[in-house]
């Protein structure tokens, strides 16, 4: 099986080279990169929402611990 790795690598690299050289290949690559960039910006927004949700949960836990601490001090 190792005898096939070099020819497959050469075919993969040459195929990528052909995609970059042709106009249609460049358009496809640009479209692909734009789609990836857009998905990254969307995931950043979802991470911001996730972070805000985590902040709310941590604040809720802190309030609960404060109430528990006050209840134990009252004993």
C-alpha angles and dihedrals in degrees: 000000000000090000089070098054098079096048091046091050091049092049091048094049093045090048090052090048091052091049091053094046097052121075093230090050092051091050090050092049092049091049090050093049091048091052091050092048091050092050090050092054090048091050090051089057091050090049089053090052090047091050092051091050091050091050090054091049092049091050089051091050091049092052090049091051091048091052091047091049091050091048092052092047090052090062 
